[in-house]
Amino acid sequence: MLILASNSISYYVGQALYTTPNVYLDALPFGMIVETDEAGNYRYSVNGQVMFSSTSSSSVINNALGNMTSGKVLYISPGTYYVSTILITIKNVTLCGGGLGSILVLSDNVNANMINVTGDYVTIKDLALRGNRAHQTSGDGIYLNNVLFCRLENLDIRNFKGDGLQIVGVKGNHWVTNNKIVDCSGAAIKLTGGTTDNFIQSNDLGGTHESVLILAGSANDVIVGNRIYMGGWDGSAYDASVGGYGIDIYIANRETISSNQICYNSLDGIRLAHAMNNTISDNYIAYNDQWNDNRAGIYLTGNSTWNKISGGLIRYNYYGIRGVANEDYNTIIDVSVINNDVGIIINGVNTQVHLCYNETTWVP
């Protein structure tokens, strides 16, 4: 139930009065809260009135979500909830928690996505999502299925058999900010099915097969200000037997990759394969090639053309920038490529390199 202090500020159940109030409860249009009761069962309530209870947290959460209307907020109280698939079908709703203390864990042998979203304008924030990949054969953390304008903020997503977040379909325009997505068997974030115009900023992404995988048909996405790594930077030990590319752009065009830190990935920091008209600018790309098999900070392959690489620092990889064949009409300008085994090596027609440090050589 909802407890109201004398000043009408909202507190979640069990929280001592006069401690810091929960800002989301203050904003709840009808105070929809999921919590456990005294017997250890799960329930959701509206303005203190219990609407539904069960021994299954998934049943309670899905029942609450199914009864929401546009503009409403469902708050997951701090605690650990073992769930199967959660379905969000209503437009313009919010699913939120109290941060790392609100933990959703995928139950054993649930070979499905934890959260499936088919409604537009959905916000998911301030939750910890935990997969169960030792007991899964498939399943993503969050699956956005051909929807528009969703916001994912302040999430901690780990340990899924599939991808941490998969965005699918020709719709897009999603904001993915201030999340940590690590230690999944697939990608941290996968963009596929022609999704476009997504904004991905200020996330920690890594410990996966690819940290960011952008597949055929995707376009006009902005990947900016992220830390993209397999391990090592946050005190964790990286395992060179897993992991892959930092960012893999495959048959995708007009992507913007800017001001990211891309380090400690097993393969290339950024790979462009059959990719055109992409902008790669002002990134710090270092300590990739953890498999020690001659990988690059930036690798162009498969007739990748008309891409622009500018600014930033590329160091401590085997190759700084590498293009193997027919990488034509690319521009590389004002990039510092130093302390790599090999600097810039491009095989292509009319590819221009200007104002760059190529290891110990200045290229005017």
KOLLUM-807359 format. One line per 4 residues: their letters; for each residue x, y, z of C-alpha. Coordinates in nm, 4 decimals, decimal comma. Example, Ala and Ser with C-alpha at 12.3 -4.5 7.8 and 13.67 -1.06 7.14 Angstrom:
# KOLLUM-807359
AS	1,2300 -0,4500 0,7800; 1,3670 -0,1060 0,7140 .
//
This chain:
# KOLLUM-807359
MLIL	0,0000 0,0000 0,0000; 0,0993 0,3617 -0,0332; 0,1946 0,5453 0,2843; 0,1469 0,9199 0,2925 .
ASNS	0,3502 1,1321 0,5304; 0,1984 1,4430 0,6819; 0,3412 1,6512 0,3972; 0,1803 1,4176 0,1354 .
ISYY	0,5129 1,2975 -0,0063; 0,4995 0,9364 -0,1256; 0,6982 0,6497 0,0250; 0,7109 0,2872 -0,0850 .
VGQA	0,5947 0,0150 0,1488; 0,8453 -0,0564 0,4232; 1,0369 0,2674 0,3743; 1,0878 0,4711 0,6899 .
LYTT	0,9205 0,8066 0,6936; 1,1504 1,1083 0,6717; 1,3964 0,9171 0,4533; 1,4429 1,0219 0,0911 .
PNVY	1,1072 0,9838 -0,0868; 1,0802 0,7934 -0,4130; 1,0460 1,0417 -0,6940; 0,8573 0,7987 -0,9175 .
LDAL	0,5859 0,7394 -0,6583; 0,5387 1,1137 -0,6370; 0,4682 1,1153 -1,0097; 0,2436 0,8072 -1,0315 .
PFGM	-0,0918 0,9087 -1,1818; -0,2734 0,6326 -0,9921; -0,0017 0,4921 -0,7646; 0,0332 0,1519 -0,9404 .
IVET	0,2822 -0,0501 -0,7350; 0,4077 -0,4101 -0,7506; 0,5359 -0,5454 -0,4180; 0,5415 -0,8489 -0,1914 .
DEAG	0,2966 -0,8895 0,0933; 0,3524 -1,0167 0,4464; 0,3067 -1,3793 0,3357; 0,5651 -1,3481 0,0587 .
NYRY	0,3101 -1,3392 -0,2232; 0,3095 -1,0748 -0,4957; 0,0452 -0,8100 -0,5530; -0,0178 -0,4864 -0,7297 .
SVNG	-0,2166 -0,2049 -0,5830; -0,3623 0,1233 -0,6976; -0,3762 0,4027 -0,4414; -0,3287 0,1470 -0,1657 .
QVMF	-0,6071 -0,0861 -0,2855; -0,4907 -0,4374 -0,3798; -0,6083 -0,5155 -0,7323; -0,4505 -0,8574 -0,7900 .
SSTS	-0,2270 -1,0995 -0,5998; -0,0536 -1,4267 -0,6846; 0,2383 -1,6500 -0,5983; 0,3719 -1,5652 -0,9486 .
SSSV	0,5417 -1,2284 -0,9886; 0,5080 -1,2571 -1,3698; 0,1313 -1,2953 -1,3382; 0,1102 -0,9895 -1,1152 .
INNA	0,3299 -0,7696 -1,3355; 0,1544 -0,8763 -1,6580; -0,1880 -0,8315 -1,5005; -0,0927 -0,4793 -1,3940 .
LGNM	0,0523 -0,3943 -1,7356; -0,2551 -0,5321 -1,9101; -0,4804 -0,3052 -1,7039; -0,2818 0,0111 -1,7632 .
TSGK	-0,3982 0,2930 -1,9841; -0,1950 0,5508 -2,1717; 0,0157 0,7754 -1,9497; 0,0254 0,5462 -1,6460 .
VLYI	0,3323 0,4322 -1,4490; 0,3920 0,0889 -1,2934; 0,6500 0,0924 -1,0150; 0,8369 -0,2256 -0,9152 .
SPGT	0,9235 -0,1962 -0,5459; 1,2771 -0,2951 -0,4386; 1,3128 -0,6719 -0,4172; 1,3943 -0,9732 -0,6352 .
YYVS	1,1271 -1,1025 -0,8732; 1,1670 -1,4275 -1,0696; 0,9784 -1,3855 -1,3948; 0,9045 -1,5390 -1,7313 .
TILI	0,8128 -1,3112 -2,0228; 0,6739 -0,9653 -1,9444; 0,4525 -0,8157 -2,2165; 0,4080 -0,4412 -2,2719 .
TIKN	0,1406 -0,3866 -2,5356; -0,0153 -0,0566 -2,4224; 0,1151 0,2673 -2,5734; 0,2677 0,5455 -2,3684 .
VTLC	0,3235 0,3637 -2,0376; 0,6214 0,3486 -1,8014; 0,7710 0,0476 -1,6236; 1,0158 0,1600 -1,3588 .
GGGL	1,1818 0,0521 -1,0358; 1,3960 0,1817 -0,7560; 1,7270 0,1269 -0,9336; 1,9577 -0,1679 -0,8699 .
GSIL	1,7401 -0,2776 -0,5791; 1,4481 -0,3632 -0,8107; 1,5715 -0,6863 -0,9715; 1,3928 -0,8954 -1,2328 .
VLSD	1,5505 -1,2415 -1,2825; 1,4580 -1,4766 -1,5661; 1,3435 -1,8083 -1,4205; 1,5101 -2,1394 -1,5093 .
NVNA	1,4369 -2,2825 -1,8548; 1,2498 -1,9765 -1,9800; 1,3860 -1,9692 -2,3343; 1,2258 -1,6394 -2,4274 .
NMIN	1,2816 -1,2661 -2,4018; 1,2354 -1,1164 -2,0567; 1,0523 -0,8015 -2,1743; 0,8671 -0,7884 -2,5077 .
VTGD	0,7488 -0,4426 -2,6130; 0,4860 -0,4035 -2,8866; 0,3461 -0,0662 -2,7771; 0,4858 0,2677 -2,8945 .
YVTI	0,6142 0,5414 -2,6597; 0,7067 0,2985 -2,3803; 0,9588 0,3976 -2,1097; 1,1554 0,1369 -1,9101 .
KDLA	1,3942 0,2673 -1,6467; 1,5653 0,2159 -1,3132; 1,5609 -0,1653 -1,3056; 1,8158 -0,4464 -1,2887 .
LRGN	1,7436 -0,7208 -1,5433; 1,9199 -1,0534 -1,4962; 1,9191 -1,3349 -1,7481; 1,9861 -1,6970 -1,6678 .
RAHQ	2,1982 -1,8123 -1,9585; 2,3265 -2,1250 -1,7841; 1,9636 -2,2411 -1,7917; 1,8544 -2,0801 -2,1206 .
TSGD	1,8914 -2,1738 -2,4854; 1,7684 -1,8353 -2,6152; 1,6168 -1,5075 -2,5059; 1,6995 -1,1363 -2,4977 .
GIYL	1,6734 -0,8925 -2,2096; 1,4493 -0,6376 -2,3859; 1,2989 -0,6871 -2,7321; 1,1505 -0,3805 -2,9025 .
NNVL	0,9324 -0,5245 -3,1771; 0,8655 -0,2726 -3,4557; 0,7689 0,0128 -3,2250; 0,8304 0,3883 -3,2113 .
FCRL	0,9793 0,6344 -2,9633; 1,0674 0,4142 -2,6662; 1,3042 0,5286 -2,3916; 1,5361 0,2955 -2,2009 .
ENLD	1,7200 0,4648 -1,9153; 1,9272 0,3699 -1,6119; 1,8972 -0,0057 -1,6639; 2,1505 -0,2698 -1,5608 .
IRNF	2,1145 -0,5666 -1,7994; 2,3285 -0,8803 -1,7693; 2,3669 -1,2509 -1,8339; 2,1163 -1,3188 -2,1133 .
KGDG	2,1603 -1,6033 -2,3605; 2,0666 -1,3737 -2,6464; 2,1150 -0,9983 -2,6746; 2,0852 -0,7512 -2,3914 .
LQIV	1,8660 -0,5245 -2,6054; 1,7363 -0,6004 -2,9535; 1,5599 -0,3319 -3,1597; 1,3746 -0,4847 -3,4551 .
GVKG	1,1636 -0,3446 -3,7373; 1,1330 -0,0504 -3,9712; 1,0180 0,1844 -3,6966; 1,2680 0,3391 -3,4547 .
NHWV	1,3483 0,6758 -3,2987; 1,4340 0,5174 -2,9640; 1,6492 0,6737 -2,6899; 1,8857 0,4388 -2,5056 .
TNNK	2,0804 0,6310 -2,2417; 2,2777 0,5740 -1,9212; 2,2460 0,1958 -1,9171; 2,4938 -0,0820 -1,8414 .
IVDC	2,4532 -0,3848 -2,0687; 2,7212 -0,6517 -2,0275; 2,7944 -1,0231 -2,0125; 2,5347 -1,1544 -2,2578 .
SGAA	2,5974 -1,4289 -2,5141; 2,4798 -1,2114 -2,8033; 2,5274 -0,8403 -2,8565; 2,4813 -0,5794 -2,5882 .
IKLT	2,2659 -0,3861 -2,8377; 2,1491 -0,5190 -3,1754; 1,9789 -0,3013 -3,4380; 1,8140 -0,5027 -3,7133 .
GGTT	1,5142 -0,5310 -3,9445; 1,5586 -0,1842 -4,0906; 1,5278 0,0173 -3,7701; 1,6397 0,3798 -3,8054 .
DNFI	1,7039 0,7032 -3,6192; 1,7924 0,5555 -3,2814; 1,9967 0,7557 -3,0298; 2,2343 0,5546 -2,8098 .
QSND	2,4324 0,7635 -2,5615; 2,6347 0,7337 -2,2399; 2,6024 0,3584 -2,1950; 2,8513 0,0979 -2,0722 .
LGGT	2,8388 -0,1856 -2,3268; 3,0519 -0,4963 -2,3363; 3,1384 -0,8492 -2,2451; 2,9359 -0,9795 -2,5392 .
HESV	2,9881 -1,1197 -2,8892; 2,9575 -0,7690 -3,0290; 2,8964 -0,4733 -2,8084; 2,6908 -0,2925 -3,0761 .
LILA	2,5739 -0,4845 -3,3850; 2,4099 -0,2786 -3,6612; 2,2654 -0,4970 -3,9365; 2,1277 -0,4582 -4,2883 .
GSAN	1,8778 -0,1806 -4,3457; 1,9606 0,0200 -4,0356; 2,0359 0,3866 -4,0972; 2,0680 0,7273 -3,9354 .
DVIV	2,1428 0,5947 -3,5885; 2,3648 0,7982 -3,3549; 2,6055 0,6104 -3,1247; 2,7708 0,8749 -2,9076 .
GNRI	2,9587 0,8990 -2,5792; 2,9493 0,5299 -2,4868; 3,2110 0,3075 -2,3218; 3,2353 -0,0045 -2,5350 .
YMGG	3,4597 -0,2771 -2,4029; 3,4853 -0,6512 -2,3409; 3,6280 -0,6143 -1,9943; 3,9043 -0,4622 -1,7926 .
WDGS	3,7975 -0,1006 -1,7517; 3,5558 -0,1593 -1,4658; 3,7923 -0,3851 -1,2723; 3,6630 -0,7055 -1,4314 .
AYDA	3,8977 -0,9488 -1,6021; 3,8396 -0,9869 -1,9750; 3,8340 -1,3328 -2,1273; 3,9990 -1,3360 -2,4697 .
SVGG	3,8132 -1,6566 -2,5603; 3,4814 -1,4655 -2,5824; 3,3735 -1,1291 -2,7163; 3,4146 -0,9780 -3,0591 .
YGID	3,3832 -0,6420 -3,2323; 3,3260 -0,3230 -3,0397; 3,0881 -0,1884 -3,3064; 3,0016 -0,3977 -3,6127 .
IYIA	2,8303 -0,2085 -3,8977; 2,7139 -0,4638 -4,1556; 2,5318 -0,3464 -4,4702; 2,4160 -0,0360 -4,2822 .
NRET	2,4431 0,3219 -4,4029; 2,4503 0,6779 -4,2697; 2,5387 0,5761 -3,9151; 2,7122 0,8253 -3,6841 .
ISSN	2,9695 0,6851 -3,4397; 3,1148 0,9679 -3,2322; 3,3072 1,0339 -2,9099; 3,3008 0,6754 -2,7846 .
QICY	3,5685 0,4902 -2,5882; 3,6135 0,1535 -2,7631; 3,8685 -0,0672 -2,5913; 3,9620 -0,4214 -2,4920 .
NSLD	3,7506 -0,5962 -2,7549; 3,8646 -0,9337 -2,8881; 3,8400 -0,8350 -3,2542; 3,8352 -0,4964 -3,4288 .
GIRL	3,7250 -0,1865 -3,2410; 3,4955 -0,0820 -3,5289; 3,4248 -0,2963 -3,8350; 3,2546 -0,1558 -4,1442 .
AHAM	3,1476 -0,4363 -4,3801; 2,9594 -0,3505 -4,7015; 2,8850 -0,0175 -4,5329; 2,8473 0,3225 -4,7000 .
NNTI	2,8234 0,6881 -4,6028; 2,8949 0,6407 -4,2354; 3,0593 0,9034 -4,0132; 3,3196 0,7892 -3,7584 .
SDNY	3,4492 1,0823 -3,5543; 3,6434 1,1676 -3,2387; 3,6549 0,8193 -3,0874; 3,9219 0,6773 -2,8582 .
IAYN	3,9960 0,3260 -2,9877; 4,2629 0,1268 -2,8039; 4,3741 -0,2136 -2,6782; 4,1557 -0,4105 -2,9158 .
DQWN	4,2757 -0,7349 -3,0832; 4,2711 -0,9328 -2,7589; 4,2790 -1,2520 -2,9688; 4,6152 -1,1318 -3,1074 .
DNRA	4,5249 -1,2130 -3,4674; 4,6136 -0,8874 -3,6423; 4,2930 -0,6940 -3,5837; 4,2460 -0,3191 -3,6230 .
GIYL	4,1151 -0,0174 -3,4408; 3,8964 0,0472 -3,7472; 3,8582 -0,2193 -4,0173; 3,6944 -0,1567 -4,3556 .
TGNS	3,5989 -0,4560 -4,5689; 3,3499 -0,5760 -4,8312; 3,3561 -0,2704 -5,0573; 3,2832 -0,0215 -4,7818 .
TWNK	3,2821 0,3178 -4,9546; 3,2147 0,6871 -4,9022; 3,2764 0,6680 -4,5287; 3,4381 0,9546 -4,3371 .
ISGG	3,6750 0,8886 -4,0455; 3,7878 1,2009 -3,8612; 3,9392 1,3093 -3,5320; 4,0126 1,0952 -3,2306 .
LIRY	4,2976 0,8721 -3,1176; 4,3640 0,5133 -3,2280; 4,6399 0,3319 -3,0421; 4,7668 -0,0030 -2,9089 .
NYYG	4,5862 -0,2182 -3,1670; 4,7659 -0,4316 -3,4259; 4,6492 -0,2127 -3,7154; 4,5360 0,1418 -3,6585 .
IRGV	4,3064 0,1687 -3,9643; 4,2931 -0,1146 -4,2161; 4,1130 -0,1600 -4,5484; 4,1775 -0,4842 -4,7322 .
ANED	4,0302 -0,4447 -5,0835; 3,8132 -0,2083 -5,2871; 3,7537 0,0319 -4,9995; 3,7051 0,3241 -5,2377 .
YNTI	3,6224 0,6912 -5,1901; 3,6674 0,6976 -4,8144; 3,8099 1,0006 -4,6336; 4,0428 0,9793 -4,3327 .
IDVS	4,1274 1,3181 -4,1864; 4,2818 1,4572 -3,8671; 4,3167 1,1221 -3,6898; 4,6071 1,0383 -3,4573 .
VINN	4,7086 0,6776 -3,5254; 5,0008 0,5970 -3,2971; 5,1537 0,3120 -3,0959; 4,9968 0,0415 -3,3151 .
DVGI	5,2035 -0,2331 -3,4788; 5,0896 -0,1012 -3,8185; 4,9351 0,2416 -3,8705; 4,7060 0,3240 -4,1646 .
IING	4,6895 0,0800 -4,4545; 4,4096 0,1190 -4,7097; 4,3676 -0,0588 -5,0430; 4,1202 0,1412 -5,2471 .
VNTQ	4,0717 0,3945 -5,5228; 4,0423 0,7626 -5,4354; 4,0574 0,7099 -5,0605; 4,2131 1,0225 -4,9107 .
VHLC	4,4274 1,0459 -4,5982; 4,5075 1,3977 -4,4745; 4,6322 1,5693 -4,1583; 4,6946 1,2412 -3,9782 .
YNET	4,9683 1,1020 -3,7628; 5,0418 0,7624 -3,9186; 5,2560 0,6234 -3,6397; 5,5773 0,8337 -3,6649 .
TWVP	5,4865 0,9950 -3,9981; 5,2834 1,3110 -4,0425; 5,0520 1,2946 -4,3441; 4,9765 1,6502 -4,4626 .
//
